[in-house]
Amino acid sequence: MVDPASGPSRAFRFGIVVPFLSDLPTWCDQVRRIAGHGYSTVLMPDFPKLQPAPAPALAVAATVADVRVGAWVYAAPLRAPWLTAWEAHSLTMLTQGRFELGIGVGRPGIEDELRERGLPVPSPGQRLDQVRQTVAAVRELDGGNHTPVAMAVIGPRARALAAEIADTVTFAMAPAEPRDVVVQRVREFHTTRDVELSMHIPVVGSAVSPFMAPPTTDTAALQAADSLAYLPPDPLAAADELRRRREETGASYFVFGANNADRFAPLVAELAGR
């Protein structure tokens, strides 16, 4: 069982989802700046047609900056498990171990995307099987290496699978979910393994990060509800809140959007590695 009160807290680290919203030189400069601020990981969303494919984008990011890179997160139903595993293992090799495989069963509405692309629509249980098969295939390809796996979860079956196979577990949440419900879900996560706990934070102040939450998200409602999907825009207040979350839940890896990377550079300088 992961118990935040059972021992020393895991050190903070921070990732940034960096969608491709402009031109290549601007995006590469953004990646370099994020690495320079001390963020641990540059992350790429998995939105076919709307974004470059994660694998080539992350390979470029790892070339232009000395930073870890990761998919946040691969939607398992969009690809055969062997294909995702091959891409992941290839990135581990080409980045010399700086790649993190984020994977989940797919965002809300993934069923419509699959139908539009002529792909089968697997049941939730079948999607979890795809995640398991993908991770097993990566482990086989890795041999003596180890590609870290970050798994996005919400339901009990997904949490049980993550407890078995993931290195990092991020707890998906509906934006309007009450704080105490999400905190309880995190605290009830059971594993006998050394697993890093993570949170995905798409809203900072009135800003919604692209490809992390719908642009129509009611940011005022999230703030009023003390939602864990929200952080205050002031870096000092946000740092205090993240300390509170680590104490409450044991979560130590926090992921923001690129639109907040510069704003939270002082937060990262204060907390990263501590």
Backbone as CSV, one residue per row, in Angstrom:
resi,resn,N_x,N_y,N_z,CA_x,CA_y,CA_z,C_x,C_y,C_z
1,MET,0.844,-1.198,0.000,0.000,0.000,0.000,0.874,1.241,0.000
2,VAL,0.571,2.226,-0.821,1.267,3.500,-0.812,0.646,4.353,0.279
3,ASP,1.433,4.722,1.264,0.928,5.494,2.400,1.836,6.699,2.587
4,PRO,1.331,7.926,2.348,2.190,9.104,2.446,2.759,9.311,3.836
5,ALA,2.162,8.681,4.835,2.650,8.858,6.194,3.618,7.759,6.610
6,SER,3.904,6.812,5.725,4.663,5.633,6.108,6.171,5.829,6.053
7,GLY,6.646,6.919,5.501,8.081,7.126,5.394,8.374,8.457,4.739
8,PRO,9.662,8.696,4.404,10.031,9.965,3.775,9.281,10.170,2.465
9,SER,8.928,11.424,2.192,8.229,11.735,0.944,9.177,11.581,-0.233
10,ARG,8.640,11.110,-1.337,9.418,11.076,-2.581,9.659,12.517,-3.035
11,ALA,10.808,12.775,-3.638,11.148,14.123,-4.080,10.215,14.586,-5.196
12,PHE,9.952,15.877,-5.203,9.138,16.459,-6.259,9.856,16.379,-7.601
13,ARG,9.066,16.149,-8.649,9.515,16.412,-10.009,8.324,16.908,-10.810
14,PHE,8.634,17.525,-11.955,7.600,18.215,-12.719,7.754,17.941,-14.210
15,GLY,6.619,17.690,-14.865,6.591,17.503,-16.301,5.750,18.578,-16.967
16,ILE,6.008,18.797,-18.233,5.276,19.803,-19.008,4.776,19.181,-20.307
17,VAL,3.472,19.265,-20.544,2.893,18.852,-21.827,3.130,19.985,-22.824
18,VAL,3.846,19.668,-23.899,4.279,20.702,-24.852,3.693,20.410,-26.223
19,PRO,2.432,20.749,-26.454,1.859,20.519,-27.788,2.527,21.413,-28.821
20,PHE,2.428,20.996,-30.066,3.038,21.725,-31.180,1.995,22.727,-31.677
21,LEU,2.145,23.991,-31.295,1.130,25.007,-31.605,1.623,26.087,-32.553
22,SER,2.877,26.025,-32.969,3.405,27.090,-33.839,4.285,26.477,-34.925
23,ASP,5.517,26.936,-35.023,6.461,26.393,-36.003,7.549,25.628,-35.266
24,LEU,8.345,24.870,-36.014,9.344,24.004,-35.395,10.389,24.783,-34.597
25,PRO,10.983,25.874,-35.132,11.981,26.584,-34.320,11.412,27.099,-32.998
26,THR,10.171,27.617,-33.023,9.557,28.125,-31.794,9.327,26.993,-30.803
27,TRP,8.851,25.851,-31.312,8.602,24.701,-30.431,9.915,24.215,-29.823
28,CYS,10.970,24.117,-30.618,12.263,23.668,-30.104,12.806,24.643,-29.058
29,ASP,12.639,25.946,-29.297,13.069,26.925,-28.294,12.293,26.740,-26.993
30,GLN,11.015,26.435,-27.111,10.201,26.204,-25.927,10.705,24.979,-25.156
31,VAL,11.032,23.914,-25.867,11.570,22.710,-25.216,12.864,23.043,-24.479
32,ARG,13.762,23.798,-25.116,15.022,24.163,-24.469,14.771,25.005,-23.215
33,ARG,13.837,25.929,-23.311,13.550,26.801,-22.163,12.989,25.987,-20.998
34,ILE,12.093,25.036,-21.307,11.518,24.175,-20.266,12.608,23.358,-19.587
35,ALA,13.510,22.799,-20.373,14.625,22.043,-19.791,15.487,22.943,-18.927
36,GLY,15.725,24.164,-19.390,16.539,25.100,-18.624,15.921,25.504,-17.304
37,HIS,14.596,25.500,-17.232,13.903,25.832,-15.981,14.007,24.719,-14.942
38,GLY,14.428,23.524,-15.347,14.568,22.429,-14.398,13.420,21.441,-14.380
39,TYR,12.497,21.550,-15.330,11.453,20.525,-15.435,12.101,19.199,-15.796
40,SER,11.570,18.126,-15.248,12.189,16.822,-15.464,11.879,16.249,-16.838
41,THR,10.650,16.487,-17.328,10.184,15.737,-18.492,9.360,16.615,-19.433
42,VAL,9.672,16.530,-20.716,8.864,17.139,-21.776,7.928,16.054,-22.306
43,LEU,6.636,16.360,-22.332,5.615,15.368,-22.649,4.843,15.774,-23.900
44,MET,4.437,14.778,-24.671,3.718,15.028,-25.920,2.353,14.355,-25.859
45,PRO,1.271,15.077,-26.197,-0.056,14.453,-26.198,-0.256,13.569,-27.422
46,ASP,-1.198,12.647,-27.315,-1.488,11.695,-28.384,-2.839,12.051,-29.000
47,PHE,-2.830,13.020,-29.928,-4.053,13.465,-30.600,-3.826,13.372,-32.109
48,PRO,-4.189,12.248,-32.729,-3.956,12.099,-34.167,-4.550,13.246,-34.976
49,LYS,-3.802,13.678,-35.981,-4.131,14.755,-36.914,-3.973,16.139,-36.292
50,LEU,-4.297,16.285,-34.997,-4.207,17.590,-34.357,-2.799,17.913,-33.878
51,GLN,-1.966,16.882,-33.738,-0.602,17.037,-33.263,0.315,16.099,-34.039
52,PRO,1.622,16.408,-34.089,2.557,15.419,-34.628,2.505,14.138,-33.792
53,ALA,2.824,13.020,-34.399,2.861,11.767,-33.660,3.875,11.875,-32.522
54,PRO,3.564,11.291,-31.355,4.468,11.454,-30.209,5.895,11.001,-30.461
55,ALA,6.093,9.842,-31.088,7.445,9.292,-31.196,8.415,10.231,-31.917
56,PRO,8.118,10.697,-33.149,9.085,11.592,-33.801,9.231,12.922,-33.079
57,ALA,8.136,13.447,-32.524,8.230,14.721,-31.804,9.147,14.596,-30.594
58,LEU,9.016,13.500,-29.858,9.843,13.312,-28.664,11.293,13.045,-29.025
59,ALA,11.522,12.373,-30.148,12.895,12.167,-30.595,13.567,13.508,-30.887
60,VAL,12.827,14.425,-31.505,13.365,15.767,-31.762,13.629,16.484,-30.440
61,ALA,12.675,16.424,-29.519,12.832,17.108,-28.231,14.069,16.618,-27.500
62,ALA,14.296,15.311,-27.510,15.451,14.753,-26.811,16.762,15.144,-27.476
63,THR,16.708,15.499,-28.752,17.907,15.927,-29.470,18.257,17.376,-29.166
64,VAL,17.227,18.229,-29.010,17.496,19.662,-28.839,17.732,20.051,-27.395
65,ALA,17.409,19.176,-26.430,17.603,19.528,-25.015,17.937,18.276,-24.210
66,ASP,18.719,18.467,-23.160,19.068,17.369,-22.258,17.950,17.247,-21.224
67,VAL,16.908,16.521,-21.604,15.709,16.421,-20.778,15.068,15.058,-21.028
68,ARG,14.352,14.559,-20.046,13.580,13.342,-20.264,12.389,13.678,-21.145
69,VAL,11.877,12.682,-21.859,10.729,12.891,-22.734,9.726,11.772,-22.493
70,GLY,8.459,12.067,-22.761,7.451,11.039,-22.538,6.164,11.300,-23.291
71,ALA,5.425,10.234,-23.542,4.075,10.339,-24.113,3.099,10.536,-22.971
72,TRP,2.196,11.513,-23.109,1.239,11.824,-22.041,-0.153,11.959,-22.640
73,VAL,-0.867,10.898,-22.789,-0.389,9.531,-22.771,-0.877,8.852,-24.058
74,TYR,-0.165,7.769,-24.452,-0.643,6.985,-25.574,-2.033,6.430,-25.252
75,ALA,-2.958,6.585,-26.193,-4.273,5.954,-26.074,-4.156,4.543,-26.625
76,ALA,-4.221,3.549,-25.758,-3.958,2.165,-26.156,-4.804,1.686,-27.338
77,PRO,-6.093,2.072,-27.450,-6.890,1.520,-28.557,-6.504,2.035,-29.939
78,LEU,-5.699,3.087,-30.028,-5.362,3.653,-31.334,-4.316,2.852,-32.087
79,ARG,-3.577,1.978,-31.383,-2.498,1.242,-32.025,-2.481,-0.184,-31.509
80,ALA,-1.966,-1.073,-32.331,-1.730,-2.431,-31.857,-0.681,-2.389,-30.752
81,PRO,-0.813,-3.226,-29.721,0.171,-3.210,-28.633,1.613,-3.344,-29.100
82,TRP,1.855,-4.219,-30.101,3.236,-4.398,-30.550,3.805,-3.121,-31.148
83,LEU,2.939,-2.308,-31.794,3.413,-1.081,-32.431,3.799,-0.043,-31.383
84,THR,2.946,0.143,-30.387,3.279,1.079,-29.316,4.548,0.624,-28.602
85,ALA,4.657,-0.677,-28.353,5.846,-1.206,-27.676,7.104,-0.961,-28.500
86,TRP,7.018,-1.181,-29.798,8.172,-0.961,-30.680,8.603,0.508,-30.640
87,GLU,7.618,1.422,-30.731,7.941,2.849,-30.671,8.588,3.193,-29.330
88,ALA,8.012,2.668,-28.245,8.532,2.986,-26.920,9.960,2.476,-26.750
89,HIS,10.191,1.242,-27.115,11.536,0.680,-26.981,12.526,1.436,-27.870
90,SER,12.095,1.806,-29.065,12.961,2.566,-29.963,13.346,3.902,-29.335
91,LEU,12.383,4.575,-28.706,12.672,5.858,-28.068,13.606,5.679,-26.874
92,THR,13.435,4.603,-26.127,14.358,4.336,-25.024,15.781,4.187,-25.543
93,MET,15.935,3.464,-26.642,17.266,3.282,-27.237,17.826,4.613,-27.752
94,LEU,17.015,5.350,-28.520,17.509,6.543,-29.207,17.745,7.719,-28.266
95,THR,17.083,7.714,-27.104,17.292,8.776,-26.118,18.249,8.346,-25.017
96,GLN,18.800,7.152,-25.129,19.720,6.603,-24.120,19.055,6.559,-22.738
97,GLY,17.819,6.047,-22.746,17.123,5.823,-21.487,16.371,7.008,-20.937
98,ARG,16.129,8.033,-21.755,15.423,9.230,-21.256,13.929,9.233,-21.580
99,PHE,13.419,8.128,-22.090,12.005,8.081,-22.483,11.144,7.434,-21.399
100,GLU,9.939,7.992,-21.198,8.944,7.435,-20.283,7.670,7.155,-21.080
101,LEU,7.191,5.936,-20.992,5.991,5.529,-21.726,4.748,5.807,-20.885
102,GLY,4.009,6.831,-21.257,2.701,7.064,-20.653,1.635,6.376,-21.474
103,ILE,0.741,5.658,-20.817,-0.272,4.904,-21.546,-1.549,4.817,-20.717
104,GLY,-2.690,4.796,-21.413,-3.983,4.659,-20.757,-4.998,4.085,-21.728
105,VAL,-6.229,3.948,-21.274,-7.260,3.311,-22.088,-7.930,4.278,-23.057
106,GLY,-7.553,5.559,-23.007,-8.134,6.528,-23.936,-8.971,7.564,-23.229
107,ARG,-8.941,8.774,-23.756,-9.667,9.888,-23.163,-11.167,9.748,-23.417
108,PRO,-11.998,10.512,-22.718,-13.433,10.495,-23.004,-13.702,10.836,-24.469
109,GLY,-14.572,10.074,-25.102,-14.870,10.277,-26.512,-13.993,9.482,-27.452
110,ILE,-13.091,8.660,-26.909,-12.201,7.883,-27.766,-12.983,6.939,-28.679
111,GLU,-14.176,6.522,-28.249,-14.981,5.606,-29.071,-15.315,6.237,-30.421
112,ASP,-15.680,7.524,-30.407,-16.001,8.207,-31.663,-14.769,8.319,-32.558
113,GLU,-13.622,8.600,-31.964,-12.387,8.684,-32.748,-12.074,7.352,-33.418
114,LEU,-12.256,6.278,-32.683,-11.974,4.959,-33.247,-12.895,4.654,-34.424
115,ARG,-14.181,4.959,-34.253,-15.140,4.710,-35.352,-14.782,5.542,-36.580
116,GLU,-14.400,6.807,-36.377,-14.038,7.671,-37.499,-12.859,7.120,-38.282
117,ARG,-11.983,6.406,-37.609,-10.787,5.877,-38.253,-10.952,4.431,-38.696
118,GLY,-12.179,3.906,-38.576,-12.446,2.544,-39.002,-11.813,1.489,-38.114
119,LEU,-11.528,1.850,-36.864,-10.906,0.919,-35.928,-11.960,0.284,-35.039
120,PRO,-11.710,-0.917,-34.542,-12.664,-1.538,-33.616,-12.759,-0.741,-32.324
121,VAL,-13.908,-0.857,-31.672,-14.138,-0.167,-30.397,-14.133,-1.225,-29.294
122,PRO,-12.990,-1.430,-28.650,-12.921,-2.466,-27.624,-13.650,-2.037,-26.356
123,SER,-14.062,-3.015,-25.577,-14.686,-2.739,-24.289,-13.637,-2.187,-23.330
124,PRO,-14.059,-1.574,-22.214,-13.079,-1.099,-21.228,-12.122,-2.195,-20.775
125,GLY,-12.643,-3.407,-20.566,-11.776,-4.501,-20.162,-10.767,-4.859,-21.225
126,GLN,-11.192,-4.829,-22.490,-10.277,-5.135,-23.591,-9.197,-4.059,-23.724
127,ARG,-9.566,-2.808,-23.434,-8.568,-1.733,-23.488,-7.508,-1.921,-22.413
128,LEU,-7.924,-2.347,-21.241,-6.943,-2.641,-20.194,-6.042,-3.796,-20.606
129,ASP,-6.606,-4.780,-21.284,-5.786,-5.881,-21.798,-4.758,-5.362,-22.801
130,GLN,-5.158,-4.371,-23.622,-4.216,-3.781,-24.574,-3.066,-3.081,-23.844
131,VAL,-3.394,-2.399,-22.755,-2.338,-1.757,-21.958,-1.383,-2.814,-21.412
132,ARG,-1.939,-3.874,-20.835,-1.103,-4.948,-20.285,-0.209,-5.553,-21.375
133,GLN,-0.795,-5.827,-22.543,-0.023,-6.429,-23.638,1.092,-5.494,-24.102
134,THR,0.793,-4.198,-24.149,1.799,-3.225,-24.576,2.987,-3.218,-23.622
135,VAL,2.695,-3.155,-22.334,3.780,-3.102,-21.350,4.577,-4.406,-21.364
136,ALA,3.898,-5.531,-21.491,4.613,-6.815,-21.568,5.536,-6.846,-22.779
137,ALA,5.057,-6.326,-23.914,5.877,-6.319,-25.127,7.080,-5.391,-24.973
138,VAL,6.889,-4.243,-24.320,8.017,-3.340,-24.071,9.062,-4.017,-23.198
139,ARG,8.605,-4.679,-22.147,9.544,-5.349,-21.235,10.352,-6.420,-21.989
140,GLU,9.684,-7.110,-22.894,10.382,-8.139,-23.672,11.434,-7.521,-24.584
141,LEU,11.071,-6.416,-25.246,12.009,-5.746,-26.137,13.156,-5.105,-25.366
142,ASP,12.870,-4.590,-24.184,13.891,-3.885,-23.406,15.029,-4.794,-22.974
143,GLY,14.739,-6.043,-22.732,15.793,-6.928,-22.237,16.301,-6.435,-20.899
144,GLY,17.596,-6.092,-20.831,18.185,-5.629,-19.576,17.891,-4.188,-19.252
145,ASN,17.326,-3.444,-20.196,16.954,-2.053,-19.929,15.565,-2.015,-19.305
146,HIS,15.103,-0.816,-18.966,13.767,-0.700,-18.379,13.163,0.624,-18.791
147,THR,12.146,0.578,-19.655,11.409,1.778,-20.022,10.398,2.083,-18.916
148,PRO,10.526,3.217,-18.220,9.541,3.533,-17.190,8.145,3.681,-17.793
149,VAL,7.162,3.137,-17.120,5.776,3.179,-17.590,4.948,4.037,-16.644
150,ALA,4.319,5.068,-17.200,3.368,5.895,-16.458,1.973,5.533,-16.940
151,MET,1.128,5.115,-16.033,-0.204,4.651,-16.420,-1.267,5.586,-15.854
152,ALA,-2.166,6.058,-16.719,-3.278,6.903,-16.298,-4.450,6.017,-15.895
153,VAL,-4.996,6.232,-14.696,-6.039,5.349,-14.167,-7.166,6.151,-13.548
154,ILE,-8.339,5.496,-13.478,-9.441,6.071,-12.709,-10.235,4.967,-12.006
155,GLY,-10.658,3.922,-12.706,-11.486,2.870,-12.117,-10.674,1.843,-11.355
156,PRO,-11.353,0.990,-10.582,-10.640,0.014,-9.746,-9.828,-0.999,-10.544
157,ARG,-10.322,-1.440,-11.705,-9.559,-2.415,-12.487,-8.283,-1.790,-13.040
158,ALA,-8.372,-0.552,-13.478,-7.181,0.140,-13.976,-6.185,0.364,-12.843
159,ARG,-6.672,0.720,-11.666,-5.775,0.931,-10.535,-5.079,-0.372,-10.150
160,ALA,-5.814,-1.480,-10.209,-5.215,-2.776,-9.870,-4.125,-3.149,-10.874
161,LEU,-4.373,-2.894,-12.160,-3.363,-3.195,-13.174,-2.137,-2.304,-12.983
162,ALA,-2.352,-1.029,-12.712,-1.234,-0.110,-12.508,-0.402,-0.523,-11.303
163,ALA,-1.061,-0.996,-10.252,-0.332,-1.460,-9.066,0.594,-2.613,-9.411
164,GLU,0.239,-3.348,-10.448,1.017,-4.522,-10.854,2.145,-4.192,-11.817
165,ILE,1.928,-3.225,-12.748,2.881,-3.071,-13.851,3.483,-1.680,-14.010
166,ALA,2.933,-0.638,-13.391,3.374,0.731,-13.668,4.493,1.170,-12.730
167,ASP,5.317,2.102,-13.214,6.322,2.760,-12.391,5.796,4.075,-11.832
168,THR,4.940,4.725,-12.603,4.284,5.967,-12.199,2.794,5.798,-12.429
169,VAL,1.973,6.249,-11.498,0.523,6.170,-11.636,-0.033,7.576,-11.523
170,THR,-0.730,8.004,-12.575,-1.395,9.296,-12.525,-2.888,9.069,-12.434
171,PHE,-3.532,9.796,-11.544,-4.938,9.566,-11.235,-5.805,10.530,-12.033
172,ALA,-6.423,9.985,-13.083,-7.327,10.792,-13.891,-8.532,11.202,-13.045
173,MET,-9.098,12.338,-13.374,-10.250,12.824,-12.607,-11.135,13.674,-13.496
174,ALA,-12.411,13.638,-13.216,-13.313,14.588,-13.859,-13.071,15.954,-13.221
175,PRO,-13.051,17.045,-14.015,-12.738,18.351,-13.444,-13.627,18.737,-12.260
176,ALA,-14.891,18.326,-12.298,-15.821,18.742,-11.247,-15.818,17.811,-10.037
177,GLU,-14.983,16.772,-10.052,-14.977,15.852,-8.910,-14.540,16.571,-7.640
178,PRO,-15.237,16.336,-6.534,-14.823,16.958,-5.268,-13.431,16.508,-4.859
179,ARG,-12.718,17.403,-4.241,-11.354,17.117,-3.822,-11.274,15.885,-2.937
180,ASP,-12.180,15.782,-1.967,-12.071,14.680,-1.017,-12.274,13.326,-1.688
181,VAL,-13.077,13.280,-2.759,-13.300,12.019,-3.476,-12.014,11.571,-4.161
182,VAL,-11.327,12.518,-4.813,-10.092,12.169,-5.514,-8.993,11.819,-4.518
183,VAL,-8.877,12.597,-3.443,-7.871,12.303,-2.425,-8.078,10.903,-1.864
184,GLN,-9.328,10.555,-1.598,-9.598,9.222,-1.063,-9.215,8.141,-2.069
185,ARG,-9.490,8.378,-3.357,-9.142,7.397,-4.384,-7.631,7.180,-4.439
186,VAL,-6.870,8.267,-4.319,-5.416,8.136,-4.341,-4.932,7.397,-3.100
187,ARG,-5.481,7.751,-1.961,-5.024,7.136,-0.707,-5.383,5.654,-0.631
188,GLU,-6.390,5.252,-1.374,-6.792,3.846,-1.355,-6.025,2.998,-2.373
189,PHE,-5.103,3.634,-3.094,-4.316,2.883,-4.069,-3.359,1.954,-3.324
190,HIS,-3.421,0.666,-3.631,-2.631,-0.345,-2.930,-1.599,-0.967,-3.865
191,THR,-0.358,-1.033,-3.403,0.678,-1.769,-4.116,1.801,-2.084,-3.143
192,THR,2.483,-3.179,-3.386,3.653,-3.526,-2.585,4.936,-3.071,-3.276
193,ARG,4.802,-2.455,-4.451,5.960,-2.018,-5.231,6.253,-0.542,-4.961
194,ASP,7.442,-0.115,-5.347,7.832,1.289,-5.205,7.298,2.056,-6.408
195,VAL,6.170,2.708,-6.252,5.477,3.369,-7.355,5.384,4.869,-7.078
196,GLU,5.726,5.650,-8.090,5.594,7.107,-8.014,4.146,7.489,-8.311
197,LEU,3.589,8.401,-7.522,2.227,8.870,-7.738,2.256,10.262,-8.364
198,SER,1.316,10.495,-9.275,1.354,11.698,-10.100,-0.028,12.336,-10.192
199,MET,-0.039,13.636,-10.498,-1.290,14.352,-10.781,-1.125,15.203,-12.031
200,HIS,-2.191,15.248,-12.802,-2.300,15.987,-14.070,-3.105,17.246,-13.750
201,ILE,-2.500,18.433,-13.947,-3.144,19.691,-13.534,-3.339,20.567,-14.770
202,PRO,-4.548,20.543,-15.356,-4.762,21.254,-16.617,-5.135,22.724,-16.479
203,VAL,-5.487,23.177,-15.261,-5.988,24.546,-15.092,-5.145,25.274,-14.047
204,VAL,-4.625,26.434,-14.426,-3.893,27.306,-13.508,-4.525,28.681,-13.591
205,GLY,-5.101,29.127,-12.485,-5.833,30.386,-12.518,-6.975,30.305,-13.512
206,SER,-7.015,31.222,-14.452,-8.061,31.203,-15.484,-7.579,30.571,-16.788
207,ALA,-6.373,30.010,-16.777,-5.786,29.453,-18.006,-5.986,27.943,-18.065
208,VAL,-6.536,27.463,-19.197,-6.696,26.034,-19.450,-5.607,25.611,-20.435
209,SER,-4.848,24.595,-20.085,-3.743,24.166,-20.938,-4.256,23.381,-22.136
210,PRO,-3.830,23.733,-23.353,-4.272,23.009,-24.548,-3.920,21.525,-24.484
211,PHE,-4.868,20.696,-24.928,-4.729,19.244,-25.001,-4.643,18.584,-23.620
212,MET,-4.976,19.352,-22.568,-5.023,18.763,-21.228,-6.431,18.791,-20.651
213,ALA,-7.270,19.692,-21.146,-8.672,19.783,-20.738,-9.412,20.533,-21.830
214,PRO,-10.737,20.382,-21.925,-11.491,21.125,-22.938,-11.351,22.629,-22.741
215,PRO,-11.253,23.405,-23.821,-11.101,24.860,-23.679,-12.302,25.527,-23.015
216,THR,-13.446,24.836,-22.987,-14.643,25.384,-22.352,-14.714,25.100,-20.849
217,THR,-13.667,24.526,-20.282,-13.654,24.209,-18.858,-13.964,25.445,-18.023
218,ASP,-14.851,25.296,-17.048,-15.241,26.393,-16.162,-14.195,26.518,-15.055
219,THR,-13.221,27.389,-15.266,-12.107,27.498,-14.328,-12.546,28.048,-12.975
220,ALA,-13.529,28.958,-12.978,-14.013,29.513,-11.707,-14.683,28.441,-10.861
221,ALA,-15.410,27.547,-11.527,-16.068,26.461,-10.796,-15.041,25.519,-10.184
222,LEU,-13.956,25.256,-10.912,-12.904,24.395,-10.362,-12.257,25.036,-9.147
223,GLN,-11.999,26.329,-9.242,-11.411,27.017,-8.099,-12.341,26.983,-6.897
224,ALA,-13.622,27.239,-7.132,-14.593,27.245,-6.038,-14.722,25.872,-5.393
225,ALA,-14.561,24.820,-6.194,-14.708,23.458,-5.678,-13.412,22.917,-5.064
226,ASP,-12.336,23.733,-5.070,-11.038,23.275,-4.569,-10.599,22.014,-5.317
227,SER,-10.843,22.008,-6.628,-10.542,20.840,-7.451,-9.039,20.584,-7.532
228,LEU,-8.668,19.304,-7.572,-7.273,18.940,-7.754,-6.805,19.140,-9.190
229,ALA,-7.729,19.471,-10.101,-7.359,19.816,-11.469,-6.943,21.284,-11.598
230,TYR,-6.962,22.003,-10.476,-6.731,23.451,-10.474,-5.566,23.799,-9.561
231,LEU,-4.775,24.807,-9.980,-3.778,25.410,-9.111,-3.899,26.929,-9.180
232,PRO,-3.616,27.611,-8.090,-3.598,29.077,-8.149,-2.437,29.555,-9.005
233,PRO,-2.565,30.726,-9.641,-1.526,31.179,-10.560,-0.265,31.700,-9.879
234,ASP,-0.353,32.089,-8.622,0.819,32.594,-7.908,1.754,31.427,-7.568
235,PRO,3.011,31.484,-7.988,3.914,30.342,-7.747,4.078,29.983,-6.273
236,LEU,4.100,30.968,-5.379,4.253,30.660,-3.953,3.035,29.931,-3.416
237,ALA,1.836,30.412,-3.798,0.607,29.736,-3.362,0.524,28.341,-3.966
238,ALA,0.937,28.212,-5.229,0.905,26.900,-5.876,1.886,25.943,-5.205
239,ALA,3.066,26.436,-4.825,4.038,25.584,-4.143,3.486,25.084,-2.813
240,ASP,2.827,25.957,-2.069,2.212,25.536,-0.805,1.155,24.464,-1.047
241,GLU,0.366,24.640,-2.107,-0.684,23.666,-2.415,-0.084,22.317,-2.812
242,LEU,1.003,22.328,-3.557,1.615,21.059,-3.947,2.230,20.344,-2.749
243,ARG,2.787,21.086,-1.814,3.256,20.458,-0.577,2.098,19.802,0.164
244,ARG,0.967,20.499,0.194,-0.232,19.938,0.843,-0.664,18.650,0.152
245,ARG,-0.651,18.643,-1.173,-1.086,17.449,-1.912,-0.138,16.274,-1.679
246,ARG,1.158,16.559,-1.630,2.099,15.466,-1.371,1.870,14.894,0.026
247,GLU,1.610,15.765,0.989,1.362,15.295,2.355,0.067,14.493,2.442
248,GLU,-0.977,14.941,1.733,-2.276,14.266,1.779,-2.286,12.933,1.047
249,THR,-1.574,12.868,-0.073,-1.747,11.724,-0.966,-0.468,10.953,-1.286
250,GLY,0.681,11.557,-1.077,1.932,10.934,-1.504,2.316,11.267,-2.928
251,ALA,1.465,11.985,-3.675,1.799,12.359,-5.049,2.985,13.326,-5.049
252,SER,3.939,13.067,-5.941,5.142,13.908,-5.980,5.504,14.375,-7.384
253,TYR,4.868,13.798,-8.402,5.140,14.168,-9.796,3.920,14.905,-10.316
254,PHE,4.123,16.167,-10.712,3.012,17.000,-11.141,3.259,17.480,-12.570
255,VAL,2.196,17.419,-13.371,2.288,17.739,-14.793,1.398,18.932,-15.107
256,PHE,2.000,19.964,-15.699,1.295,21.176,-16.119,1.358,21.307,-17.639
257,GLY,0.697,22.334,-18.143,0.769,22.646,-19.565,1.873,23.642,-19.861
258,ALA,2.306,23.670,-21.120,3.405,24.547,-21.524,3.063,26.024,-21.346
259,ASN,1.769,26.358,-21.357,1.400,27.757,-21.166,1.687,28.254,-19.756
260,ASN,2.039,27.334,-18.843,2.380,27.735,-17.477,3.843,27.454,-17.127
261,ALA,4.624,27.001,-18.098,6.004,26.594,-17.803,6.849,27.760,-17.302
262,ASP,6.775,28.909,-17.950,7.577,30.049,-17.515,7.071,30.593,-16.184
263,ARG,5.775,30.672,-16.020,5.169,31.191,-14.795,5.621,30.389,-13.574
264,PHE,5.705,29.072,-13.734,6.017,28.212,-12.591,7.505,27.866,-12.485
265,ALA,8.354,28.531,-13.267,9.789,28.296,-13.127,10.275,28.533,-11.696
266,PRO,9.816,29.583,-10.984,10.247,29.751,-9.586,9.788,28.605,-8.689
267,LEU,8.597,28.067,-8.950,8.090,26.928,-8.181,9.015,25.722,-8.372
268,VAL,9.397,25.463,-9.614,10.263,24.317,-9.909,11.628,24.519,-9.247
269,ALA,12.141,25.746,-9.307,13.431,26.026,-8.679,13.374,25.762,-7.181
270,GLU,12.247,26.052,-6.559,12.116,25.871,-5.110,11.888,24.408,-4.713
271,LEU,11.099,23.654,-5.515,10.633,22.343,-5.072,11.324,21.155,-5.728
272,ALA,11.756,21.265,-6.958,12.262,20.086,-7.684,13.413,19.429,-6.928
273,GLY,13.295,18.125,-6.763,14.336,17.364,-6.092,14.290,17.409,-4.579
274,ARG,13.293,18.110,-4.014,13.207,18.238,-2.558,12.031,17.453,-2.017
